[in-house]
Amino acid sequence: MAWFRVAAPCRPATRARLTAAGLRDADAADVDGRAVAADEPGVVLLTDPHAAPDRARLADSPGRVLVALAPGVDVDPWSLLACGAADVVHLTGDDLRPVLDRLRRWQDVDELVRAEARRAGAIGTSSAWRLFLRDLVEVARWSTAPVLLLGETGAGKEVAAHIVHRVDLRRREHELVLLDCTTVVPTLSGSEFFGHEKGAFTGATTAHEGAFARADGGTLFLDEVGELPAALQAALLRVVQEGTYQTVGGTRRRRTDFRLVAATHRDLRTEGFRADLYHRLAATTLRVPPLRERPDDVLPLFRHFLAEQRLGGDVAAVRAAVRHRPSVEAGGDEAEDAPEVSREVADALRGHDWPGNVRELRQLAARVAARHVGDGPVTPGDLPPEDRPVRAVTAPTVTAPAVTAPAVTAPAVTAPAVTAPHPSSLTAGTPWESGLESAVREALSAGVGLQELKARTADVATRVALDVGGGTVAAARLLGVSRRALGYRTAARARPQPTDPSSDASS
């Protein structure tokens, strides 16, 4: 139920109309001692042109607030929005439909947010996360436009893509196709996106459905879309504009209809990305908040990931448990099969800045779960040494008895002069940066271009991480990528290389 307040004395008939419309009088609730529920939307009605709204109350309201201006009331709407109002409407006569329509929409959005906030990976009650989810589910349910998700690596862009697909009633019954653009090999990109016919190139022993065909009727998620080669950007633009594509080796164009969701951690407007494709993708642009802006979500997420590990990494089982647990607002995270967290560990988790975001937190939970024993709380020793906060080790202070020694005159000693380091030496690059610069100079002298440099560097980094880490889990952690992304890259390196399958696809 939504609430209403009247900012100035009004006729009893006005309150009666609002109550008859299903709204609860918040002023009467305050008198009765009943507080407005968290995240409950409401409306503040301004009936007196000389009465100023309570701006502090607007800012402190837990839910979205609509300010309705009665006829004859003229207040600057932009200042109200700056103070925390979600929208401002002008009423015409006794017509309350503009108010009721918005409140119903907000109630529907908040119900979707509550449902999604219980799902694995989307758990969170912080204001930054709730505001993001509100915008995301509203765009997903009541719009058909492409969505561009901006955010740091590991912040939850793939989780957001799943939410868009799940909330979109037009697409949810069909497939969500995920394609990591960092793993797309240029010589195989035509096949990955467009599919190919049998015999289209050497090694094409069977026909293959590409991402455009698999996503027909559903959703196509392009992760790290900024990594797409320029030729493939042009081909993708044509598919988005026309809704048709041609398989590699095919002779006719086929139709496809999907919702496009793209994600990137880069600023596509300044990094050489096609401007026309950018504006197609950025019909709706949303920023996924990093974990450091969600401090209240760190512990619930950490305990959720611990529960996931205690169930043997069975994500489906955890999701089923989350769907049937009490709501997060009511403290439902306590129902998860996860141990409590000691105060010292909780402080350490909240104090970390999480450069790897939610992905880093999930990996830490996996390492802690391997060390934790029993059903007691997670204690400081459960954190691996490399994950513990750095503290200065101070030796215990011991007071010795006073001893009086005879005075001794020591010869004068002149200390050698100490020369301060040159300021430039304090900002010099690290040894690995110097080595990298030398290697890049040699490559450029040999005529190696930027694209080939990026590809070679990524291949070398992957090979070295696998060698040093001794396995895909450790290598993925060293590289700061998901195990899935690492698997895609290693599989792509092992594939046979056709000559040029993308030329037909982009024609």
Long-range contacts (C-beta under 8 A, 24 or more apart in sequence): 1-40, 2-40, 2-41, 2-42, 2-43, 2-103, 2-106, 2-107, 3-29, 3-36, 3-40, 3-41, 3-42, 3-43, 4-42, 4-43, 4-44, 4-45, 5-42, 5-43, 5-44, 5-45, 6-44, 6-45, 6-47, 7-44, 7-45, 7-46, 7-47, 7-48, 7-51, 7-52, 7-53, 7-54, 8-46, 8-47, 8-48, 8-51, 9-48, 10-45, 10-47, 14-45, 14-47, 17-94, 17-96, 18-43, 18-45, 18-96, 21-96, 21-99, 21-100, 22-100, 23-103, 36-61, 36-62, 36-63, 37-62, 37-63, 38-62, 38-63, 38-329, 39-63, 39-110, 39-113, 39-130, 39-329, 41-65, 41-66, 41-86, 41-103, 41-106, 41-107, 41-110, 42-66, 42-103, 43-67, 43-68, 43-99, 43-103, 44-68, 44-85, 45-70, 46-70, 46-73, 46-75, 47-73, 48-73, 49-73, 49-74, 53-80, 53-83, 55-80, 55-83, 55-84, 58-83, 58-84, 58-85, 59-83, 59-84, 60-84, 63-106, 63-110, 64-106, 66-99, 66-102, 66-103, 66-106, 68-98, 68-99, 105-138, 105-142, 108-141, 109-134, 109-137, 109-138, 109-141, 110-134, 112-137, 112-141, 112-167, 113-137, 114-327, 114-328, 114-329, 116-163, 116-166, 116-167, 117-328, 118-322, 118-323, 118-325, 118-327, 118-328, 118-332, 119-319, 119-322, 119-323, 120-304, 120-308, 120-315, 120-318, 120-319, 120-322, 121-156, 121-159, 121-162, 121-358, 122-156, 122-159, 122-163, 123-297, 123-300, 123-301, 123-304, 123-322, 123-328, 123-333, 124-294, 124-296, 124-297, 124-300, 124-301, 125-296, 125-297, 125-300, 125-328, 125-329, 126-293, 126-294, 126-295, 126-296, 126-297, 128-289, 128-293, 128-294, 129-289, 129-294, 129-297, 132-160, 132-286, 132-287, 132-288, 132-289, 133-163, 135-286, 136-160, 136-163, 136-164, 136-167, 136-286, 137-163, 137-167, 139-164, 139-284, 139-286, 140-164, 140-165, 140-167, 140-168, 141-167, 141-168, 141-169, 143-284, 144-170, 144-259, 145-283, 145-284, 146-240, 146-259, 146-260, 146-261, 146-262, 146-280, 146-281, 146-282, 146-283, 146-284, 147-259, 147-260, 147-261, 147-262, 147-283, 147-284, 147-285, 147-286, 148-225, 148-262, 148-263, 148-264, 148-281, 148-282, 148-283, 148-284, 148-285, 148-286, 149-261, 149-262, 149-263, 149-264, 149-286, 149-287, 149-288, 150-263, 150-264, 150-265, 150-285, 150-286, 150-287, 150-288, 151-263, 151-265, 151-287, 151-288, 151-289, 151-290, 152-265, 152-288, 152-290, 152-357, 153-265, 153-356, 153-357, 153-359, 153-480, 153-481, 154-291, 154-356, 154-357, 154-358, 154-359, 154-360, 154-480, 155-288, 155-289, 155-290, 155-291, 155-357, 155-358, 156-288, 156-357, 156-358, 157-223, 157-263, 157-288, 158-221, 158-223, 158-263, 159-358, 160-261, 160-263, 160-286, 160-288, 161-219, 161-221, 161-223, 161-261, 161-263, 164-219, 164-259, 164-261, 165-218, 165-219, 165-221, 165-259, 165-261, 168-219, 168-259, 170-259, 171-217, 171-218, 171-219, 171-258, 171-259, 173-217, 174-215, 174-216, 174-217, 174-218, 174-219, 175-214, 175-215, 175-217, 175-218, 175-219, 176-215, 176-218, 176-219, 176-221, 177-211, 177-214, 177-215, 177-218, 177-219, 177-220, 177-221, 177-258, 178-221, 178-223, 179-211, 179-220, 179-221, 179-222, 179-223, 180-223, 180-224, 180-484, 180-485, 180-488, 181-222, 181-223, 181-224, 181-225, 181-226, 181-227, 181-228, 182-223, 182-224, 182-227, 182-458, 182-481, 182-485, 182-488, 182-489, 183-485, 183-488, 183-489, 183-491, 183-492, 184-227, 184-228, 184-232, 184-492, 185-492, 185-493, 185-495, 185-497, 186-229, 186-231, 186-232, 186-502, 187-497, 187-498, 187-499, 187-500, 187-501, 187-502, 188-492, 188-495, 188-497, 188-498, 188-501, 189-229, 189-232, 189-501, 189-502, 190-235, 190-248, 190-501, 190-502, 190-503, 190-504, 190-505, 190-506, 191-248, 191-498, 191-501, 193-232, 193-235, 193-236, 193-245, 193-505, 194-235, 194-245, 194-246, 194-247, 194-248, 194-502, 194-505, 195-247, 195-248, 196-247, 196-248, 196-249, 196-250, 196-501, 197-247, 197-248, 197-249, 197-250, 198-249, 199-249, 200-247, 200-248, 200-249, 200-250, 200-498, 200-501, 200-504, 201-248, 201-249, 201-498, 201-499, 201-501, 202-496, 202-498, 202-499, 203-496, 203-498, 204-249, 204-498, 207-247, 210-245, 210-247, 212-239, 212-245, 212-256, 212-258, 213-254, 213-256, 215-256, 215-258, 216-255, 216-256, 216-257, 216-258, 217-257, 217-258, 218-258, 218-259, 219-258, 219-259, 219-260, 219-261, 220-258, 220-259, 220-260, 220-261, 221-261, 221-262, 221-263, 222-260, 222-261, 222-262, 222-263, 223-263, 224-263, 224-264, 224-265, 225-262, 225-263, 225-264, 225-268, 225-281, 226-264, 226-265, 226-266, 226-268, 226-271, 226-273, 229-451, 230-272, 230-274, 231-502, 231-506, 232-502, 232-506, 233-273, 233-274, 233-277, 234-274, 234-277, 234-506, 235-502, 235-505, 235-506, 236-277, 237-274, 237-276, 237-277, 237-280, 238-506, 240-277, 240-280, 241-280, 245-505, 246-504, 246-505, 246-507, 247-504, 247-505, 248-501, 248-502, 248-504, 248-505, 249-501, 249-504, 250-504, 290-354, 290-357, 291-354, 291-357, 291-358, 291-360, 291-361, 292-353, 292-354, 295-350, 298-349, 298-350, 298-354, 298-361, 299-341, 299-346, 299-349, 299-350, 300-328, 300-333, 301-358, 301-361, 301-362, 302-341, 302-349, 302-361, 302-364, 302-365, 303-333, 303-336, 303-338, 303-339, 303-341, 304-333, 304-336, 304-338, 305-361, 305-362, 305-365, 305-366, 306-338, 306-339, 306-365, 306-368, 306-369, 306-372, 306-378, 307-336, 307-337, 307-338, 308-365, 309-365, 309-366, 309-369, 309-370, 310-337, 310-338, 310-369, 311-337, 339-372, 339-375, 339-376, 339-377, 339-378, 340-376, 340-377, 340-378, 341-377, 341-378, 342-377, 342-378, 342-379, 342-380, 344-379, 344-380, 345-377, 345-378, 345-379, 345-380, 345-382, 345-383, 348-380, 348-383, 348-388, 348-389, 351-389, 352-389, 356-480, 359-482, 363-477, 458-489, 459-493, 462-486, 462-489, 462-490, 462-493, 466-490
